[in-house]
Amino acid sequence: MSSNHCRYPHTGKSASLLALVAVYVAAITIGVETADTLGATHPVAFVLIADVVATLVVFAFSCWYRNASTYDPYWSVIPVLIVLYWMVASGGGSVVLLRQYLVVGLVCLWGVRLTWNWILRWQGLGDEDWRFGMLRKKHGRAYWLVNLGGIHMLPTLLVFAGCLAAWPVIAAANRPINWLDAIALLVTALAIWIEASADRQLREHRSKNAGTRLESGWWGRSRHPNYLGEVLFWWGLYLFALAANPAWWWTGIGALAISALFKFISIPMMDQRMLQKDPGYAQVIKELPAMLPRMHSNPGP
């Protein structure tokens, strides 16, 4: 979605991506240096400090670009870096390597795929998510606070909380591979597949039928199947934590908080947006569940 509010509305996609890579390299470098300077020794505390500082740096650049979508790929990029850092920092220990490799591999697969999907649809520094423009109009001069707290810092803290479930797998496991690992693998792999399939179907539909509603495939079973895949991914990660060390049961707060984000914020905003564009979408809301798919699919147009 192109926005004239952005500082560089006509910057090409390639140049925009290079600029964004530079922003993220700077943000992560400053975050890591800050955590090191503050003397954070535990890998979890180190990541939290670096994560928060890096988010502040990205926020500063998003203000300069006047484009809050500068933050968009942070959601999928940072978890990959977190689990890779924890794997190196943990030093192995007594963890079950197969479980560790599975979780790190699944997080990397999820993160790379989701980031690539964002790259495919993002058009450059002049392209800002419609939700941010709506919030800017709604909050006026107070938008900077909404931008910092709601668009940048809240998702960072939610994703960090979700990633906490990977820590016991990587560094604090006390149980061998068990039946719960099999369920966790099934849920996480299924989540990635559902999200990837839903994104692909939507991308193909938009390329051929711009301006029309997709009513087949996953989108004929639920209104937001991509959100379903995203939520399932975090619950799958949590199941791995339980399989590795039940003492870390409380890390489920991450998956729970992310589920609440989609249930109470993302889905209502998206549904309202669709209703504004197409009043007939009210019938879709009546017929299709928000995320959990119904058994049969619409035959499609």
N, C-alpha and C positions, 0 to 999 in steps of 0.2 A: 504494500500500500504506500504509494508515494505521498510525501508530505512536504508542503512548501515551508513549513515551520523549520525544517532541518537546515543547518548551516550550509551544508554542501549537497543540495538536492540533485545536482546533475553529475555527481562523481560516478564514474563507471564501476561496475561490479568488481573487476579485478583489482583496481586501485583501492576500492573500499575494503576488500578482503585483506589486502596487504596492510592497510592502515589498522584494521582490527587485530591482525596478528601482532603488530607492533604494540598495540595497546595491551594485549593480554600478556605478552612477554614482559613488558614493563611492570604491569600489575603484579604478576606472579613473582618477579624478581624483587620488587619492593616489599611484597608480603613476606617472602622468605627471609630477606635481610632484616626486616623488622622483628620477626619471631626469633631470629638468631640473636639479634642485639638485646632483646628483652630477656634472653637466657632461658627460653622455653626448652625443656629437656625431654619431656614426655611427648612421643609422637602425636598423640591426640591433641594435647594442648598446643603444640607447635603448629599443627594444621589449622586449628581454630583461629589462632592469632593471624597466621598468614592469610587465611581465607577472608577474614573480616577486612584486613588491610587491603588486600587485592580488590575486594569489592568496592571499597572507598575510592581506589584509584580508577576503576572502571566507571564508577559513578561520576567522577570528575571529568573524565573524557566524554561521557554521555551528555553531560551538561554543556561541554564545549561544542560537541557536534549537534547539540539540540536534538538528540535522537536517543531515546531510552532503549531502543532495540540494540544499541551497542552491547547491552548486557545479555541479550537473548541466548547466545550460545554458552554462556557461563554455566547454565544449568546442566549441560551435558559434558562440558569440557573438564570442569573441576573434579567431579567424582573419579574420572580416569586417573588424574594426577594424584588424587588422594590415596587411592588404593595402591598405586604403584609406589608411592613414597612409603606408605606403611609397610608394604612388603619388603622394601629394602631396609627400612629403619628397624623392623622387628628382629632382624638377624636370624630368622628361621625358628630357633628354639624347638619346642616340643610339638609344634603344630602339625596337623595332618596336611602334607604337601598337596595331595590330590584335591582336597577341599579348597585349599588356598588358591591353587591354580585355577580351579573351576570358577570360583567367585571373581577373582581378578580378571579372568578371561571373559566372563559374562558381562562384568561392568564395562570392560573395554569395548566389547562388541556393541553393547547398548549405547555407550557414549559416542563411539565413532559413527554408528548408523544415524543416531538422532542429530548429531552435528552436521552430517552430510545432508540429511533431509532439510535442515535449516538453510544450509548453503544453497541448495537447489531452488528454494523459494524466495530467498532474500535477494533484493535487487540492488542494494548498495546503501550508502549513507543517506540517501534521500528517501529510504524506505523504512517507515516506522510502523510498528504494530498499531492497529486502529484503537486498541484499548488504551494505549498511552495518550493518544490524542484526545480521546474522550475524557480521560482523567484530567488532562491539562485544562480543558474547557470547563470542567466541573469545579475544579479547585482553585483556578486562577493563580493568585500570587502564592498560595500555599502549596502549589503543585510540587515545588522542589522537595518539600518534606514528604509528600506522598511518594515521589520518585525515589528518594533515599530510603525511606522505611519500607514502603510497600512493594516497589518494583525491584529494588536492588537487595536490601539487607534481609528482608523476610525470606525470599526464596533461598538466599545463601544459607541462612540458618536452618531452614527446613531441609535442604539437601544435605547439609553437614549432619543433621540429626539422622537422616536416612542412611547416610554412609557409616554411621557409628555401628550399624549392624555388621559391617564387614570387619571391624576391628577384632572381635573375638575369633573370627575365622582365620584371620591373618596372624594374630599374635597371642591369643588367649584361649585357644581350644583345649578342652580336656577330655573329649570323647572321640572315639574312632568313627569312621564312616558308618552311618546307620540309615535306617529306613526314612528318617526325616530329611536326610540329604537328598534322597531320591525324589521326594515330594517337592523339596525346594528347587531342585534342578528342573523338574517338570514345570512348576509354576513360573520360574524365571525365564526359561526358554520359551514357554508359551506366551508370556507377556511380550517378549521381544518380537516374536513372530506376529502376534496380533497387531502390535503398534506399527511394525514395518509394513504389513499387508494393508492396513487401513490407510496409512500415509501414501502408499503406492497407488491404491485405488483412487484416492482423492486427487492425487497429482495427475494421474492419467485422465480422470474425468474433467478436471479443470482445463487441461490442455486441449480437449476436444469439445467440451460443452460449457464454455465460459458463461457464468451467470445463471446456470441451472443447478438444481439441487440433486445431489447424488442419492439414489434410493435403492441401490443394489449392493451386493457383497456385504461386507461388515456394516456398511452404512444403511442397509436395509434391515438390520437386526437391532441396532441401537443408535442413538443420536450422536454419541461420542465414543466410538470404539477405540480411537487413538488414546483417549484419556484412560479407558479401561486398561489398555496395555501398560500405560505408564504407572498406574496405581498398582497393578499386579506385580510389576517389576520390583517395587520397593518392598512389597509383602514377601516376595520370593527371597529377597536378600535377608529379610528378617528371619525367615524360616531356616536359612543357613546358620544364622547366629544361634538360634535355639538348638540346632543339631550339633553345633560345635561346643557350646557352653551355655546351658540353661540359666546360669547365674546372670547372664546378660539379657534376660527376658525384657527388661525395661527399655531396651533399644527399640522396641516396637513403637515407641512414641514418635519416631521419625516417620514410619510408614503411616501411622494414624494421622499425624499432622498433615502429611502430603495428601492423603485421602480427603481430609476435611477441606484442604485448599481447593481441590477440584470439585468437590461436592457443593460447597457453599459459596465459592467465588468464581472459579473458571466456568463451570457449567451454566450458572444463572446469567453471567455476562454474555456468553456465547449464544444462549437461547434468546436473550433479549435482542441481541444484534440480528439474529436470523429473523425474529418477528418484525423488526423494523424494516428489513429488506423485503420480507415476504409474509404478509399476514396469514397466508395459508399454512405457515409453519406451525400454527397453533394446533392443527390436526395431527401433525407429526409428533408433537409433544404428547398428545393424548394417546397416540398409537404405539410409539416406541419408547422403551425405557431409556434412561439417561446413559447408562454405561453397560449394565449387565445385559447381554444379548438375549433376545427371545429366540425360540427354537427354530422358527421358520423365517425366511427372508422374503422381502418384497421381490416380485419378479423383475422390477426395474422398468424404466421407460421403454 
